[in-house]
Amino acid sequence: MPTHIPTSFCGAFLLGDNVNENVETLTIIYNHQLTLDVAGQRAMRKPIILLCASITEAFMYDLVYRIRYFTREGVAGIPDAIATYLRGVPNDDFSFVIDQCKKHEIIGKKNDPIYNDLRLMRDLRNRIHIQNVKNILEQREHNVFTRDRQLLSEKTTEYVLKYLEKNYSRTFDAVGGVTLPWEPHVAHIP
């Protein structure tokens, strides 16, 4: 059974719509992967991982956007000092967003493994470039896009979305939620 996550944490409904279009693509690829032999399953891992990373990045970007620009509404759970700081640092790079979330404990405590998982997802996302001139991760793609890393990407995406919903939700859901194609991986969210 797929995993449905409400998205009342999302501030930009058009971003949420775009995420849902990408989730539709993810679902088609994911369900197709289940029907394939081992080689076919391996071939579907890269697009699944890239989509998971992109979806996670989009919603983390949206949170920072809300903190910066939804000044009247604010973001419950984000102290004013952190909001003021983030408003003064206009950087939307995925690495920056991950680092700021860790620094200010926005998606868990500083030592929580979620931040290492997010950095790995960022590196995996950056491996969209086949030539790998920056030597990110292993050289051979079949060693980069593994079953374990696909599972990590699924779990990390699910965790972040559930964490945002639990800790930074708004009074309404303009997006209507996101339905991830896999069985739930994450049962408990702090």
N, C-alpha and C positions, 0 to 999 in steps of 0.2 A: 504494500500500500504506500503510495507517495506521501511525502511529508509536506503538509500545508503549514505555512507560517504567516500570521497576520503581519501587515506592514504599516501599522499606524506610526511607526518611527520615521517613515519616509516623508521628507518635506517637499520634494520636487516630484509632483505626480507624473510629469512627463518622463523623468528619469525612471520612475517605477514602471511606467508603461514600457519603456525600452528594455528594462530588466526582464519584464515578463515576456517580451518578444524573444529575448535571448534564452530565457528558461524554456520556451517552446522548442527552440532549436536544440537545447541541451537535452530535453526529454526525448526528442526524436532520435538523437544520436545514442543516448543512454539505452533506450529500449531496443534499438537496432543492435547495439553491442551485445545485448543478452542473447541474441539469436545466432551469433557468429562463433566460428571456431577460435582457437587460441590466437592464431595470427590476426584474424579479423578483430578480435577483442583488443589486442595490443594496438592495432591501427586506430582505434577509436579513443584511446586514452588521451592523446594530446589534445584533440578538440574538447573533450570533456573537462580536462584540467584547465585549459585556457578559459573556457566559459565560466567555470567555478571561480577562478581568480578574478575575472572581469566583473562578475556579479558581486563578489565580495568587495572588490575595490569600489565599485559604483555606490554601494550603500554606505561604505565607510566615508567616501567623499561627501555623500549627501549629509551625513552627520556633521562633518566639519562645516559644510555649507550652512546647515541650520544654525550651528553655533555662531558663525560669523554674521549671518544676515537676518536671521529671525530674532532680532533684538527685542521686539515688543513681546513676542511669545516666549522667547528664551527656550532653553532645553533643560527640562527638569533633570536634576542629578549632576549637572555641570556647574561647578562653583563659578561665581562671577570672575574671580581672578584668572581662572583658566580660560574662560570665554574671552576676556579682554586680551589675554596673551595671544590666543589663536586668531583673533580679529586683526592683530598687528603683524601676523606672519603669513603673507599671502602665497603659500606654496601648496599645490594640490597633488604633488608627486606621491605615488603610492608609498614609496619609502618614507617620505616625510610624514605622511598620515599615520603609518604604522609606528614610527618613532614617537610622534606626539601622543598617540594613544597609550603607548607604553609609559612615556615620561609622566603623563598625567593620570595614569591608571584608569583609562576610559573604558577599556574592554577587559578588565581584570587587573590583578596586582602585577607589579613590575616583573616579578619572577615567574608569572604564569607561562606555561608552554605555548599559549596561543600566539604570542608574539613571534616566537621562532617558527611556528607553523605558517604564520602570515608572511614572514620573510622568505620562507621556502616557496610559498605560493607565488610571491612576487618574482622570485628567480625563475620558477617554472613558466610563468606568464611571459617573462622576458625571453624565454627560449623559443618564442614564436619565430625568431630569426634563425633560420636553418644554419647559416654560416657560422654562428657562435664565435664571432671575433672577440668577444669579451671573455671567453672561456668561462661561461656560467655553467656550473655543474659538470656532469660527465660529457665527454665528446660525442658518444653515440646516443642517438635519440632513444633507442629502445632501452638504454640504461637510465635515461632521464625520466621518461614517461612510463613508470612502472605501475603495477596494480596497487602496491602499497601507497604510492604517491597519489594515485587517483582516490583511494579511500581517504587519505589525509585531506585532500582537497574537498571532498564531499563533506567530511566531518567539520572542517574549518569553516566552510561556507555556511553550513547549517548552524554551527555554534554562534558565529558572528551575527547572523540574522536573528536567531532566538535571543541572543544577549541584547541586541539593540531593541528588540520588541519588548523585552522584559524591563529594561532599564531606562529607555529613552522614548517610550511611546508617547503619542499625542492623544488628543481626545477623539480623533476620528481617523479612519483609514481611507484615504483618497485613492489608493492603489488597488485595494481589494485582496491583498495577500499575494504570496508566491507559493507555488506548489512545486517542490523539488521532486524529481522522479524516483528517488530511492526511499527505501524503508528508513525510518528515523535511526540516526546514529547516536544522537545526543539526548539523554534523558533529563539531566540536571543542569540548570543554568544558575550560577550564583547571582 
